[in-house]
Amino acid sequence: MPTPVHRRVVRFGAVATGAALIASALLATPAVAAPPRTVDPFHPDFGPNVTIYSPDTPVAQIRAELDALHAQQVDAEMSTTRKAVYFLPGQYGTAADPLQVKVGYYTEIAGLGASPDDVTVNGGLEVYNRCLADGGTGNCLALVNFWRTISNLHVAVAKAGQDGCRQSANFWAVSQAVSMRRLDITGANVSLMDYCTAGPQYASGGFIADSKLPYVVSGSQQQWLTRNTEVGGWSNGVWNQVFSGVVGAPDDAGFPNPPYTTIDQTPISREKPYLYVDADGRYNVRVPDAQRDTSGVSWADGETAGRSIPITDFFIAKPGDSVQEINNALSRGQNLILTPGVYDIAKTIQVKRPGTVVLGLGHATLTAVGGAVPLEVKDNDGIVVAGITIDAGTKLSPALLRVGAADSDKVLDADNPITLSDVYFRVGGPHIGKATTALEVNADDVLIDHIWVWRGDHGVEGFDPNDGVNGDNQRWATNTGTNGVIVNGDGVTATGLFVEHFQQYNTLWNGDNGRVILYQNELPYDPPTQADWTQPNGTLGYPGYKVADGVTTHRLDGAGVYVFNQNNPSILTANGFEAPQTPGVQLHHIMTVNLSAGTVQHVVNGVGGQADNSNTGTPQFVVGYPAP
């Protein structure tokens, strides 16, 4: 530790002594940057919010601890707790004594094997409806079962001790910001709704990738994307069920009845990076390669193609670490792991080096402070950002994540794209939030693989419930989010784009040659008046998805825009979608629907039926635009 410098100023009139000047200069000398942290490759310190189990841990202990975690998190929608639970390779539970786990808010559960089959849970990983009325017996639904992750596991479904209904499936009744990746589920159906808890059993969307699944019951799921997966079969679906590169996917020839959209091969994909422990017990992060025109799982023939990065090449950050420490580590050439927790970000984290990996564990959350842009990704090949949530703060941020410089014309490698996987954005909810744009994509050939961009329609900000509907007048004026996603880059692909409730454009696509597979949007609930929801040119409302007028090539497959103007049901929106009418811009299998308040007059550009209170819950479909 350096010897402290003590300053004593002796003044002769207004002039300090030479010794005092020297001491002042020493005090002004910048501090030497802290040396890199040492990471134990066998026992890395992931902090107090990560729990790692081994096959030697008694099942009763695991069960008790995870039951307690679920009890803590099952209703913790607006909390600051973040947790990750990992299983070292081996077997957990038996058919007679199963490990049955329920997964709550802000919880990640994953295996640490190189293959999903290296870790077997005999039991279940489940989410049930939440019952919000009548002492936990009424108003049972899954509409706000957000923010949870399961991955890299074999689940051999074993339901001993559960009732007959519960024994029929592994239940995953969820909505947005939920991710199932690298799973092998055997032994029972998978149900994406909970039909065992008192109804109704509404659920509102999710995402599966790189998994082998048995028969899947979608049931009351309103929209869902399944990508690069194998399924034993699929039933039901409310409005929008999209399959891309899925072996066993249903045929979509009857669209919209059933409402399936099937794409045989995913045009470009990259699986999310994952932690694993090698044969010697060392921790690594596997970074899959980008792939073109694929179907099925990445691990069918062995290890997922890609590169492994030793854990020693990562800066393992914890809440309380400064942005300066994080940026210093990134500048040294380290990758970044954000352990579970909430990070207050008053200065931008800058990811510059090609191939850098930023991996969040347990829904690690970056919260903007003082109007900062929490994260910027420079125009460089192969940068991957995965598993993080970015929250707006109480002062206006121009953006929450900016990818590429606004004035850059740098040519990037389209086969090694900048990739965003399971990246979520929030404006409002747990606290007041303000952002002009949540996600701004300026670089070309970026791959977006499952994001949810949410301006909160509810929360605990303390608004007067009598001001509008549930305080919506205050919410509209205070939780300000102008645009959800703006894409300026060319050649950008999104597989799983969920964007909701922004005050102008939820998604504005300015770049050429864009490709989107599954788009889900709800227009804002809370415009107080029609004037608040009218464009400067007089157009009524803003479309939920806008392809800019100058775009010449664009493809959208499987998309829905929903309206629920609860604050003022008389609000009108002219079109759910707007796009140039040109052969190179194709919108395929799109719809609008009224959820009980408000009106969308047309699906796209004056085409398609009106969604209003005369047809609540009945989608207005357009099979293709422009029509063939």
C-alpha positions as CSV (number, residue, x, y, z in Angstrom):
1,M,0.0,0.0,0.0
2,P,1.6,3.4,-0.9
3,T,2.5,5.8,1.8
4,P,-0.1,8.5,2.1
5,V,1.0,12.0,1.2
6,H,0.4,14.6,3.9
7,R,0.1,18.2,2.7
8,R,1.1,21.1,4.9
9,V,0.8,24.6,3.2
10,V,2.9,27.4,4.7
11,R,1.8,30.7,3.3
12,F,3.9,33.8,2.9
13,G,1.2,36.2,1.9
14,A,-0.5,34.5,-1.1
15,V,2.4,32.3,-2.1
16,A,2.7,28.7,-1.0
17,T,6.1,27.1,-0.3
18,G,7.8,24.9,-2.9
19,A,7.3,21.9,-0.6
20,A,3.6,22.5,-0.6
21,L,3.5,22.8,-4.4
22,I,5.3,19.5,-4.7
23,A,2.9,17.9,-2.3
24,S,0.0,19.3,-4.3
25,A,1.4,17.9,-7.5
26,L,1.7,14.5,-5.9
27,L,-1.9,14.6,-4.8
28,A,-3.0,15.4,-8.4
29,T,-1.2,12.4,-9.8
30,P,-3.7,9.9,-11.2
31,A,-4.0,6.7,-9.2
32,V,-2.4,3.6,-10.7
33,A,-5.0,1.3,-12.1
34,A,-5.6,-1.8,-10.0
35,P,-4.0,-5.0,-11.3
36,P,-6.1,-7.6,-13.0
37,R,-8.1,-9.8,-10.6
38,T,-6.9,-13.4,-10.2
39,V,-9.5,-16.0,-11.1
40,D,-9.3,-19.5,-9.8
41,P,-10.1,-21.7,-12.8
42,F,-11.5,-24.5,-10.6
43,H,-13.4,-22.3,-8.1
44,P,-14.2,-18.9,-9.6
45,D,-15.8,-16.4,-7.3
46,F,-19.2,-15.7,-8.7
47,G,-20.4,-13.9,-5.6
48,P,-23.2,-14.6,-3.1
49,N,-26.0,-14.7,-5.6
50,V,-24.7,-17.8,-7.3
51,T,-25.3,-21.3,-5.9
52,I,-23.5,-24.3,-7.4
53,Y,-24.6,-27.9,-6.6
54,S,-22.8,-31.1,-7.1
55,P,-24.2,-34.6,-7.4
56,D,-23.0,-35.2,-3.8
57,T,-25.3,-32.6,-2.4
58,P,-28.2,-34.3,-0.7
59,V,-31.4,-34.0,-2.8
60,A,-33.3,-33.0,0.3
61,Q,-31.0,-30.0,0.8
62,I,-31.3,-28.9,-2.8
63,R,-35.1,-29.2,-2.7
64,A,-35.4,-27.3,0.6
65,E,-33.1,-24.5,-0.7
66,L,-34.8,-24.1,-4.0
67,D,-38.2,-24.3,-2.5
68,A,-37.2,-21.4,-0.3
69,L,-35.8,-19.5,-3.3
70,H,-39.0,-19.9,-5.1
71,A,-41.1,-18.8,-2.2
72,Q,-38.9,-15.7,-2.0
73,Q,-39.2,-15.0,-5.8
74,V,-42.6,-16.2,-6.9
75,D,-44.2,-12.8,-6.4
76,A,-41.0,-10.7,-6.5
77,E,-41.8,-9.0,-9.9
78,M,-40.4,-5.6,-9.0
79,S,-37.6,-6.7,-6.6
80,T,-33.9,-6.2,-6.9
81,T,-32.9,-9.8,-6.0
82,R,-31.1,-11.7,-8.8
83,K,-30.1,-15.4,-8.5
84,A,-28.3,-18.1,-10.5
85,V,-28.3,-21.8,-9.7
86,Y,-25.9,-24.2,-11.4
87,F,-25.6,-27.9,-11.4
88,L,-22.2,-29.6,-11.9
89,P,-22.3,-32.7,-14.2
90,G,-24.1,-35.7,-12.8
91,Q,-27.5,-37.0,-11.7
92,Y,-29.9,-35.1,-9.4
93,G,-32.9,-36.9,-7.9
94,T,-34.5,-40.2,-8.9
95,A,-37.8,-41.3,-10.2
96,A,-38.7,-42.3,-6.6
97,D,-37.3,-39.2,-5.0
98,P,-37.5,-36.6,-7.7
99,L,-36.1,-33.1,-7.6
100,Q,-39.1,-30.9,-8.5
101,V,-38.2,-27.3,-8.8
102,K,-40.4,-24.2,-9.4
103,V,-38.7,-21.2,-11.0
104,G,-39.5,-17.7,-9.8
105,Y,-38.6,-14.2,-11.0
106,Y,-35.0,-13.2,-11.8
107,T,-33.8,-16.8,-11.5
108,E,-31.6,-18.7,-13.8
109,I,-31.2,-22.5,-13.5
110,A,-28.6,-24.2,-15.7
111,G,-26.3,-27.2,-16.0
112,L,-22.5,-26.9,-16.2
113,G,-21.9,-29.7,-18.7
114,A,-20.4,-29.4,-22.1
115,S,-23.6,-31.1,-23.3
116,P,-27.1,-30.8,-22.0
117,D,-27.1,-34.5,-21.2
118,D,-24.1,-34.1,-18.9
119,V,-26.5,-32.9,-16.2
120,T,-29.8,-34.8,-15.5
121,V,-32.5,-33.6,-13.3
122,N,-35.0,-36.4,-12.5
123,G,-38.0,-34.4,-11.6
124,G,-39.1,-31.1,-13.2
125,L,-38.3,-27.4,-13.7
126,E,-41.7,-25.7,-13.7
127,V,-43.6,-22.4,-13.6
128,Y,-47.3,-22.4,-12.6
129,N,-50.0,-19.8,-12.8
130,R,-50.0,-17.1,-10.2
131,C,-53.4,-16.6,-8.5
132,L,-53.8,-13.0,-7.6
133,A,-57.2,-12.9,-5.9
134,D,-59.4,-14.7,-3.3
135,G,-56.5,-15.7,-1.1
136,G,-54.6,-17.3,-3.9
137,T,-57.4,-19.2,-5.5
138,G,-58.8,-16.7,-8.1
139,N,-57.6,-14.7,-11.1
140,C,-55.1,-17.4,-11.9
141,L,-52.9,-16.5,-14.9
142,A,-49.3,-16.4,-16.3
143,L,-49.5,-13.0,-18.0
144,V,-46.8,-11.5,-15.9
145,N,-44.6,-14.5,-15.3
146,F,-41.5,-12.7,-16.7
147,W,-37.7,-12.8,-16.3
148,R,-36.5,-16.4,-15.7
149,T,-34.2,-18.8,-17.5
150,I,-33.5,-22.5,-17.7
151,S,-30.8,-24.1,-19.9
152,N,-28.2,-26.7,-20.6
153,L,-30.0,-29.6,-18.8
154,H,-31.6,-33.0,-19.4
155,V,-34.9,-33.0,-17.5
156,A,-36.2,-36.5,-17.1
157,V,-39.7,-35.6,-16.0
158,A,-40.6,-37.5,-12.8
159,K,-43.8,-36.5,-11.0
160,A,-44.0,-38.8,-8.0
161,G,-45.9,-37.2,-5.2
162,Q,-47.8,-34.8,-7.5
163,D,-51.5,-35.2,-8.3
164,G,-52.8,-36.7,-11.6
165,C,-53.0,-33.4,-13.4
166,R,-49.6,-32.3,-12.5
167,Q,-48.2,-35.7,-13.5
168,S,-49.3,-35.1,-17.1
169,A,-46.6,-32.6,-18.1
170,N,-43.6,-30.4,-17.2
171,F,-45.4,-27.0,-16.9
172,W,-43.7,-23.8,-18.2
173,A,-46.5,-21.2,-17.9
174,V,-44.7,-18.0,-18.7
175,S,-44.7,-14.8,-20.7
176,Q,-42.0,-12.4,-21.9
177,A,-38.3,-12.4,-21.0
178,V,-38.2,-16.1,-20.5
179,S,-35.7,-18.3,-22.1
180,M,-35.5,-22.1,-22.6
181,R,-32.2,-23.1,-24.3
182,R,-30.2,-26.3,-24.7
183,L,-32.7,-28.5,-23.0
184,D,-33.4,-32.2,-23.5
185,I,-36.8,-33.0,-21.9
186,T,-38.0,-36.6,-21.7
187,G,-40.7,-38.6,-19.9
188,A,-43.8,-36.4,-20.3
189,N,-45.3,-33.6,-22.4
190,V,-44.2,-30.0,-22.1
191,S,-47.0,-27.6,-21.5
192,L,-46.6,-23.9,-22.1
193,M,-49.7,-23.1,-20.0
194,D,-50.9,-24.3,-16.6
195,Y,-54.2,-26.1,-17.0
196,C,-54.1,-27.5,-13.5
197,T,-54.6,-24.3,-11.5
198,A,-58.0,-22.6,-11.3
199,G,-58.7,-20.7,-14.5
200,P,-58.4,-18.8,-16.6
201,Q,-55.0,-19.9,-17.7
202,Y,-53.8,-17.1,-19.9
203,A,-50.1,-17.0,-21.0
204,S,-48.4,-14.5,-23.2
205,G,-45.4,-15.6,-25.0
206,G,-41.9,-17.0,-24.8
207,F,-38.9,-18.5,-26.5
208,I,-37.3,-21.9,-27.0
209,A,-34.0,-22.6,-28.8
210,D,-31.5,-25.4,-29.4
211,S,-33.6,-28.0,-27.5
212,K,-35.0,-31.5,-27.9
213,L,-38.6,-31.6,-26.6
214,P,-41.4,-34.2,-26.5
215,Y,-44.9,-33.3,-27.4
216,V,-45.6,-29.6,-26.7
217,V,-49.0,-28.3,-25.6
218,S,-49.1,-24.6,-26.4
219,G,-52.7,-24.2,-25.3
220,S,-53.5,-20.7,-24.2
221,Q,-50.1,-19.2,-25.3
222,Q,-50.8,-16.1,-27.3
223,Q,-47.5,-16.1,-29.2
224,W,-44.3,-18.1,-29.1
225,L,-41.0,-18.6,-31.1
226,T,-39.4,-22.0,-31.3
227,R,-36.0,-21.9,-33.1
228,N,-33.5,-24.6,-34.1
229,T,-35.2,-27.3,-32.0
230,E,-36.7,-30.8,-32.3
231,V,-40.2,-31.4,-31.1
232,G,-42.3,-34.6,-30.9
233,G,-45.4,-32.7,-31.9
234,W,-47.2,-29.4,-31.2
235,S,-50.8,-28.6,-30.4
236,N,-52.8,-25.4,-30.1
237,G,-51.9,-21.8,-30.1
238,V,-53.9,-18.6,-29.7
239,W,-52.7,-16.0,-32.2
240,N,-49.1,-16.5,-33.3
241,Q,-46.9,-19.6,-33.1
242,V,-43.7,-19.3,-35.1
243,F,-41.2,-22.1,-35.9
244,S,-37.8,-21.5,-37.4
245,G,-35.5,-24.4,-38.2
246,V,-37.6,-26.8,-36.1
247,V,-37.6,-30.5,-36.8
248,G,-41.1,-31.8,-36.3
249,A,-42.7,-28.3,-36.7
250,P,-46.4,-28.3,-37.8
251,D,-47.3,-27.3,-41.3
252,D,-48.4,-23.8,-41.8
253,A,-50.4,-24.2,-45.0
254,G,-53.7,-23.6,-43.2
255,F,-52.7,-20.2,-41.7
256,P,-54.5,-18.6,-39.9
257,N,-56.3,-21.7,-38.8
258,P,-54.2,-22.9,-37.0
259,P,-52.0,-19.8,-36.5
260,Y,-48.7,-21.4,-37.4
261,T,-45.8,-19.8,-39.3
262,T,-43.1,-22.3,-40.2
263,I,-39.7,-21.5,-41.7
264,D,-37.7,-24.7,-42.6
265,Q,-34.3,-23.3,-41.9
266,T,-33.1,-20.4,-39.8
267,P,-31.3,-18.0,-42.1
268,I,-28.7,-17.0,-39.5
269,S,-28.3,-18.0,-35.9
270,R,-25.9,-18.1,-33.0
271,E,-26.6,-19.9,-29.8
272,K,-26.1,-18.1,-26.5
273,P,-22.8,-18.5,-24.7
274,Y,-22.9,-20.8,-21.7
275,L,-20.7,-21.7,-18.7
276,Y,-19.4,-25.3,-18.5
277,V,-16.8,-27.3,-16.6
278,D,-14.4,-29.3,-18.6
279,A,-13.1,-32.8,-17.8
280,D,-10.3,-31.4,-15.6
281,G,-12.8,-29.4,-13.5
282,R,-11.9,-26.0,-15.0
283,Y,-14.6,-23.4,-15.8
284,N,-15.0,-22.1,-19.3
285,V,-17.5,-20.2,-21.4
286,R,-18.4,-21.8,-24.7
287,V,-19.1,-19.3,-27.5
288,P,-21.0,-20.9,-30.3
289,D,-20.2,-20.0,-33.9
290,A,-22.8,-18.3,-36.1
291,Q,-24.5,-20.7,-38.5
292,R,-26.5,-20.2,-41.7
293,D,-29.5,-22.1,-43.0
294,T,-29.8,-24.6,-40.2
295,S,-32.4,-26.7,-38.5
296,G,-32.3,-28.9,-35.4
297,V,-30.1,-28.6,-32.3
298,S,-26.4,-27.5,-32.4
299,W,-25.3,-30.4,-30.2
300,A,-26.8,-33.4,-32.1
301,D,-23.4,-34.6,-33.3
302,G,-21.2,-33.6,-30.3
303,E,-20.0,-30.3,-29.0
304,T,-21.6,-27.2,-30.3
305,A,-19.3,-25.7,-32.9
306,G,-17.5,-22.7,-31.5
307,R,-14.7,-21.6,-29.2
308,S,-14.1,-22.1,-25.5
309,I,-12.8,-19.2,-23.4
310,P,-11.1,-20.0,-20.1
311,I,-12.8,-18.4,-17.1
312,T,-9.4,-16.8,-16.3
313,D,-9.9,-14.6,-19.4
314,F,-13.0,-13.0,-17.9
315,F,-13.3,-10.1,-15.5
316,I,-16.0,-11.4,-13.1
317,A,-17.9,-8.3,-12.0
318,K,-20.1,-7.9,-8.9
319,P,-22.5,-5.1,-8.0
320,G,-20.6,-2.3,-6.6
321,D,-17.7,-2.6,-9.1
322,S,-17.1,0.7,-10.8
323,V,-17.6,1.2,-14.5
324,Q,-14.0,2.3,-14.6
325,E,-12.9,-1.1,-13.3
326,I,-15.0,-2.8,-15.9
327,N,-13.8,-0.7,-18.8
328,N,-10.2,-1.1,-17.7
329,A,-10.7,-4.9,-17.8
330,L,-12.3,-4.7,-21.2
331,S,-9.4,-2.5,-22.4
332,R,-6.9,-5.1,-21.2
333,G,-8.5,-7.6,-23.5
334,Q,-10.6,-9.4,-20.9
335,N,-14.2,-10.6,-21.5
336,L,-16.9,-9.7,-18.9
337,I,-19.1,-11.8,-16.7
338,L,-21.8,-9.8,-14.8
339,T,-22.7,-11.8,-11.7
340,P,-26.3,-11.6,-10.5
341,G,-27.4,-8.3,-9.0
342,V,-28.3,-4.7,-9.9
343,Y,-25.5,-2.4,-11.1
344,D,-25.9,1.3,-11.0
345,I,-24.3,2.6,-14.2
346,A,-23.5,6.4,-14.3
347,K,-20.9,6.1,-17.1
348,T,-21.1,3.9,-20.3
349,I,-19.6,0.4,-20.3
350,Q,-17.8,0.3,-23.7
351,V,-17.3,-3.0,-25.5
352,K,-14.8,-2.3,-28.3
353,R,-12.6,-5.4,-29.0
354,P,-13.6,-7.8,-31.7
355,G,-14.9,-11.1,-30.3
356,T,-15.5,-9.8,-26.8
357,V,-18.1,-11.7,-24.8
358,V,-20.3,-10.0,-22.2
359,L,-22.3,-12.6,-20.3
360,G,-24.8,-11.9,-17.5
361,L,-25.7,-14.5,-14.9
362,G,-29.0,-14.6,-13.1
363,H,-30.6,-11.7,-15.0
364,A,-27.9,-9.3,-14.0
365,T,-29.3,-5.8,-14.4
366,L,-27.7,-2.5,-15.5
367,T,-29.6,0.6,-14.3
368,A,-28.9,3.9,-15.9
369,V,-27.9,6.7,-13.5
370,G,-27.9,10.4,-14.3
371,G,-29.1,9.9,-17.9
372,A,-26.2,7.6,-18.9
373,V,-26.2,5.2,-21.8
374,P,-25.4,2.0,-19.8
375,L,-23.9,0.0,-22.6
376,E,-22.3,0.7,-26.0
377,V,-21.0,-1.9,-28.4
378,K,-18.6,-0.7,-31.1
379,D,-18.6,-1.7,-34.7
380,N,-16.4,-4.8,-34.5
381,D,-16.9,-8.4,-35.5
382,G,-18.1,-11.2,-33.3
383,I,-19.0,-9.2,-30.1
384,V,-21.6,-11.1,-28.1
385,V,-23.8,-9.6,-25.4
386,A,-26.1,-12.1,-23.6
387,G,-28.2,-12.6,-20.5
388,I,-28.5,-9.0,-19.2
389,T,-31.4,-6.6,-18.4
390,I,-31.0,-2.9,-18.9
391,D,-33.2,-0.5,-16.9
392,A,-33.9,3.1,-17.6
393,G,-33.1,5.5,-14.7
394,T,-35.0,8.5,-13.3
395,K,-33.1,10.9,-15.6
396,L,-33.6,10.7,-19.4
397,S,-31.1,8.5,-21.2
398,P,-30.8,9.0,-25.0
399,A,-30.4,5.2,-25.3
400,L,-30.1,2.1,-23.1
401,L,-28.0,0.1,-25.5
402,R,-26.3,1.5,-28.6
403,V,-24.8,-0.9,-31.1
404,G,-22.4,0.7,-33.5
405,A,-21.6,4.4,-34.1
406,A,-24.3,6.5,-35.6
407,D,-22.0,7.8,-38.3
408,S,-20.1,4.5,-38.9
409,D,-19.8,3.0,-42.4
410,K,-17.5,0.2,-41.3
411,V,-17.9,-3.1,-43.2
412,L,-18.3,-6.0,-40.8
413,D,-18.1,-9.8,-41.3
414,A,-21.7,-10.9,-41.9
415,D,-20.7,-14.5,-40.9
416,N,-19.5,-13.4,-37.5
417,P,-22.1,-10.8,-36.5
418,I,-22.4,-8.7,-33.4
419,T,-25.0,-10.8,-31.4
420,L,-27.5,-10.0,-28.7
421,S,-29.0,-13.0,-26.9
422,D,-31.6,-12.8,-24.1
423,V,-31.1,-9.0,-23.7
424,Y,-34.0,-7.3,-22.0
425,F,-34.9,-3.6,-21.6
426,R,-37.2,-1.9,-19.1
427,V,-38.5,1.6,-18.8
428,G,-40.5,2.0,-15.5
429,G,-41.9,-0.7,-13.3
430,P,-39.7,-1.0,-10.1
431,H,-39.0,2.7,-10.3
432,I,-39.5,5.7,-12.6
433,G,-37.7,5.3,-15.9
434,K,-36.9,7.6,-18.8
435,A,-35.3,6.8,-22.2
436,T,-35.6,8.2,-25.6
437,T,-34.7,4.9,-27.3
438,A,-34.2,1.6,-25.6
439,L,-32.1,-0.2,-28.3
440,E,-30.4,1.6,-31.1
441,V,-28.7,-0.5,-33.8
442,N,-26.4,1.4,-36.1
443,A,-24.0,-1.4,-37.2
444,D,-24.7,-3.6,-40.1
445,D,-25.3,-7.4,-40.0
446,V,-26.2,-7.5,-36.3
447,L,-28.0,-10.6,-35.0
448,I,-30.7,-10.1,-32.4
449,D,-31.7,-13.4,-30.8
450,H,-34.6,-13.0,-28.4
451,I,-35.0,-9.6,-26.7
452,W,-37.9,-8.0,-24.8
453,V,-38.1,-4.3,-24.8
454,W,-40.7,-3.1,-22.3
455,R,-42.0,0.2,-21.3
456,G,-43.8,-0.9,-18.2
457,D,-47.6,-0.9,-18.2
458,H,-47.7,-1.5,-14.5
459,G,-45.3,-1.1,-11.6
460,V,-44.6,0.2,-8.1
461,E,-43.6,3.8,-8.9
462,G,-46.2,5.2,-6.6
463,F,-48.5,6.9,-9.1
464,D,-52.0,8.0,-7.9
465,P,-54.3,5.2,-8.9
466,N,-57.1,7.7,-9.4
467,D,-55.2,9.7,-12.0
468,G,-56.4,8.0,-15.2
469,V,-56.7,4.2,-15.0
470,N,-54.3,2.9,-12.4
471,G,-52.3,6.1,-12.5
472,D,-51.9,6.0,-16.3
473,N,-51.9,9.8,-16.8
474,Q,-48.9,10.1,-14.5
475,R,-47.3,7.0,-16.1
476,W,-47.6,8.6,-19.6
477,A,-46.1,11.9,-18.4
478,T,-43.4,10.4,-16.2
479,N,-42.3,6.9,-17.4
480,T,-41.3,8.3,-20.8
481,G,-40.0,5.9,-23.5
482,T,-40.3,7.4,-27.0
483,N,-39.1,4.5,-29.2
484,G,-38.4,0.9,-28.3
485,V,-36.1,-0.3,-31.1
486,I,-34.6,1.7,-33.9
487,V,-32.6,-0.2,-36.5
488,N,-30.4,1.9,-38.8
489,G,-28.0,-0.8,-39.9
490,D,-28.3,-2.9,-43.0
491,G,-28.6,-6.7,-43.0
492,V,-29.8,-6.9,-39.4
493,T,-31.7,-10.1,-38.4
494,A,-33.9,-10.6,-35.4
495,T,-35.2,-14.0,-34.2
496,G,-37.6,-13.2,-31.4
497,L,-38.4,-9.5,-31.2
498,F,-40.8,-8.5,-28.4
499,V,-41.4,-4.7,-28.0
500,E,-44.2,-3.2,-26.0
501,H,-45.9,0.1,-24.9
502,F,-43.6,2.8,-26.3
503,Q,-45.0,6.3,-26.9
504,Q,-44.2,6.6,-30.5
505,Y,-42.5,3.9,-32.6
506,N,-42.2,0.6,-30.8
507,T,-40.0,-0.6,-33.7
508,L,-38.7,1.7,-36.5
509,W,-36.7,-0.2,-39.2
510,N,-34.6,2.2,-41.3
511,G,-32.0,-0.2,-42.6
512,D,-32.2,-2.3,-45.8
513,N,-32.2,-6.1,-46.0
514,G,-33.7,-6.6,-42.6
515,R,-35.1,-10.0,-41.5
516,V,-37.4,-10.5,-38.5
517,I,-38.8,-13.9,-37.4
518,L,-41.6,-13.5,-34.8
519,Y,-42.5,-10.0,-33.8
520,Q,-44.8,-9.3,-30.8
521,N,-46.1,-5.9,-29.8
522,E,-48.6,-4.2,-27.6
523,L,-49.3,-0.6,-28.2
524,P,-49.2,1.6,-25.1
525,Y,-52.1,1.3,-22.7
526,D,-51.9,4.8,-21.5
527,P,-52.3,7.6,-24.0
528,P,-54.5,10.1,-22.2
529,T,-56.0,11.7,-25.4
530,Q,-56.1,11.2,-29.1
531,A,-53.8,14.2,-29.5
532,D,-51.2,12.4,-27.4
533,W,-51.4,9.5,-29.8
534,T,-51.4,11.3,-33.2
535,Q,-48.4,11.8,-35.5
536,P,-47.3,15.4,-36.5
537,N,-48.6,14.7,-40.0
538,G,-52.1,14.0,-38.6
539,T,-52.0,10.2,-38.9
540,L,-53.9,8.6,-36.0
541,G,-51.4,6.8,-33.8
542,Y,-48.1,5.1,-34.5
543,P,-47.9,1.7,-36.0
544,G,-46.5,-1.1,-33.8
545,Y,-44.0,-1.9,-36.5
546,K,-42.7,0.6,-39.1
547,V,-40.5,-0.1,-42.0
548,A,-39.2,3.3,-43.2
549,D,-40.4,4.7,-46.5
550,G,-36.9,4.5,-48.2
551,V,-36.4,0.8,-47.4
552,T,-36.3,-1.4,-50.5
553,T,-35.8,-4.9,-49.0
554,H,-37.2,-6.3,-45.8
555,R,-38.9,-9.6,-44.6
556,L,-41.1,-10.1,-41.6
557,D,-42.5,-13.5,-40.7
558,G,-45.1,-14.0,-38.0
559,A,-46.1,-10.8,-36.3
560,G,-48.8,-9.4,-34.1
561,V,-49.8,-5.9,-32.8
562,Y,-52.3,-5.8,-30.0
563,V,-54.3,-2.8,-28.7
564,F,-55.5,-2.3,-25.1
565,N,-56.0,1.5,-24.6
566,Q,-57.4,1.1,-21.1
567,N,-56.8,4.7,-20.2
568,N,-58.9,6.0,-23.0
569,P,-60.8,3.3,-25.0
570,S,-61.8,5.9,-27.7
571,I,-58.2,6.1,-29.0
572,L,-57.8,5.2,-32.7
573,T,-54.7,3.8,-34.4
574,A,-54.7,3.8,-38.2
575,N,-52.5,0.8,-38.9
576,G,-50.8,-1.9,-36.9
577,F,-48.0,-2.1,-39.4
578,E,-46.7,0.4,-42.0
579,A,-44.3,-0.5,-44.8
580,P,-43.3,0.7,-48.3
581,Q,-45.5,-1.0,-50.9
582,T,-42.7,-2.5,-53.0
583,P,-42.0,-6.1,-54.0
584,G,-38.8,-6.2,-52.0
585,V,-40.6,-5.5,-48.7
586,Q,-42.6,-8.6,-47.6
587,L,-44.8,-9.0,-44.5
588,H,-45.9,-12.6,-44.0
589,H,-48.5,-13.8,-41.5
590,I,-49.3,-10.6,-39.7
591,M,-52.3,-9.7,-37.5
592,T,-53.8,-7.1,-35.1
593,V,-56.2,-7.8,-32.2
594,N,-58.2,-5.8,-29.7
595,L,-57.7,-6.9,-26.1
596,S,-60.8,-5.1,-24.9
597,A,-60.1,-1.4,-25.4
598,G,-59.1,0.8,-28.3
599,T,-59.2,0.4,-32.1
600,V,-56.7,-0.4,-34.8
601,Q,-58.4,0.5,-38.1
602,H,-56.3,-1.7,-40.4
603,V,-53.6,-4.3,-40.2
604,V,-51.2,-2.7,-42.7
605,N,-51.3,0.4,-44.9
606,G,-55.1,0.5,-45.0
607,V,-55.4,-3.2,-45.7
608,G,-57.1,-5.7,-43.3
609,G,-60.0,-5.5,-41.0
610,Q,-60.6,-3.3,-38.0
611,A,-59.8,-4.6,-34.6
612,D,-62.2,-3.1,-32.0
613,N,-64.6,-3.9,-29.3
614,S,-67.0,-5.6,-31.7
615,N,-64.4,-8.4,-32.3
616,T,-62.4,-8.4,-29.0
617,G,-60.0,-11.3,-29.0
618,T,-60.5,-12.2,-32.6
619,P,-57.4,-11.4,-34.7
620,Q,-57.6,-9.5,-38.0
621,F,-55.1,-11.4,-40.2
622,V,-53.3,-10.6,-43.4
623,V,-51.6,-13.6,-44.9
624,G,-49.2,-11.6,-47.0
625,Y,-48.4,-8.0,-47.9
626,P,-48.2,-6.9,-50.6
627,A,-50.7,-9.5,-51.7
628,P,-49.4,-11.9,-54.4
